[in-house]
Amino acid sequence: MAYKKKVKKKQLKGIDIVIAHVKSTFNNTIVSITNPDGDVILRGSAGSLGFKGARKGTPFAATQVANNLAKQMKDIGVRLVEVNMRGPGSGRDSVVRALQSSGLTITTLRDVTPLPHNGCRAPKKRRV
């Protein structure tokens, strides 16, 4: 009978600066918390909190996601947060407000929404 080797969970104490990547679409809000190197520490979304359907894309759901992650960040010892926002959804601003109201200091706000600059070549004209 094979025994499973016990794997210890990584200790996340002592992290004071993190980057919050907020992807806000019309249907959902996803927040990933990374360290400055880009390794994901925490993540959350409106769907993971139990919101279903159209309620996932609301500002209230985004606020609940941010409050949940802020509480977990406080346990780790995070004080400073950089925020990268992406997408056109309604949860962008409410995530920032919730992080601020939870007592975290937001150092920078960045909009990293990808914008097309004429994109790739269009398909050839259809001949009938």
C-alpha positions in Angstrom: 0.0 0.0 0.0 1.5 3.3 -1.1 1.5 6.2 1.3 1.0 9.7 0.2 3.9 12.0 1.0 2.8 15.0 3.0 3.4 18.3 1.3 3.8 21.4 3.4 1.9 24.5 2.2 4.2 27.4 1.4 4.3 30.1 4.1 3.2 33.4 2.8 4.2 35.6 5.7 6.2 38.8 5.2 4.9 40.0 1.9 4.2 43.7 2.1 3.9 44.8 -1.6 1.6 43.0 -4.0 0.0 43.6 -7.5 -3.7 43.2 -8.0 -4.7 42.2 -11.5 -8.4 43.0 -12.1 -10.0 41.6 -15.2 -13.5 43.0 -15.4 -15.7 41.8 -18.2 -19.5 42.3 -18.7 -20.1 38.8 -17.3 -17.6 38.4 -14.4 -14.9 40.0 -12.4 -11.6 38.1 -11.7 -9.0 39.4 -9.4 -5.5 37.8 -9.1 -3.0 38.9 -6.4 0.6 38.4 -7.3 4.0 39.3 -5.8 6.2 41.7 -7.7 7.8 38.7 -9.6 4.4 37.7 -11.0 3.8 34.6 -8.9 0.1 34.3 -8.0 -0.5 34.4 -4.2 -4.3 34.7 -4.1 -7.1 34.7 -6.6 -10.9 35.1 -6.6 -13.8 35.8 -8.8 -17.5 36.5 -8.5 -18.3 33.0 -9.6 -16.2 31.4 -6.9 -18.1 33.4 -4.3 -21.4 31.8 -5.4 -22.8 34.5 -7.7 -24.5 33.0 -10.8 -25.5 34.4 -14.1 -25.9 38.1 -14.7 -25.2 38.9 -11.0 -21.5 38.0 -11.5 -20.9 41.1 -13.6 -22.3 43.6 -11.0 -20.3 46.1 -9.0 -21.6 44.5 -5.8 -20.1 41.1 -6.7 -16.8 42.8 -7.5 -16.9 44.5 -4.1 -17.4 41.2 -2.3 -14.5 39.6 -4.2 -12.2 42.5 -3.2 -13.3 42.4 0.4 -12.7 38.7 0.6 -9.2 39.0 -0.9 -8.4 42.0 1.3 -9.1 40.0 4.4 -6.8 37.3 3.2 -4.1 39.8 2.3 -4.3 41.3 5.8 -3.5 37.8 7.2 -0.4 37.6 5.1 0.8 41.1 6.1 0.2 43.1 2.9 0.2 46.9 3.2 0.8 48.3 -0.3 -1.1 47.3 -3.4 -0.6 48.2 -7.1 -3.7 47.7 -9.2 -3.7 46.8 -12.9 -7.2 47.0 -14.4 -8.2 45.3 -17.6 -11.5 45.3 -19.5 -14.7 47.3 -19.8 -16.8 45.8 -17.0 -18.6 47.6 -14.2 -16.6 46.0 -11.4 -13.4 48.0 -12.1 -14.0 50.9 -9.8 -15.7 49.0 -7.1 -12.7 46.7 -6.6 -10.5 49.7 -6.0 -12.9 51.3 -3.6 -13.3 48.1 -1.6 -9.5 47.6 -1.4 -9.1 51.2 -0.1 -11.9 50.9 2.4 -10.4 47.7 3.9 -7.3 49.7 5.0 -4.9 48.8 2.2 -2.8 51.6 0.6 -3.1 51.7 -3.2 0.2 53.0 -4.7 -0.6 53.0 -8.4 -3.6 52.5 -10.6 -2.9 51.3 -14.1 -5.3 50.6 -17.0 -3.8 47.8 -19.1 -6.8 47.2 -21.3 -5.5 46.0 -24.7 -6.4 48.4 -27.5 -6.2 47.4 -31.2 -4.2 49.6 -33.5 -5.6 48.5 -36.8 -4.9 44.9 -36.0 -4.1 42.2 -38.5 -4.9 42.2 -42.2 -8.6 41.9 -43.2 -9.7 38.8 -45.2 -9.8 39.2 -49.0 -13.0 40.4 -50.6 -15.6 37.7 -51.4 -16.2 37.1 -55.1 -19.6 35.9 -56.1 
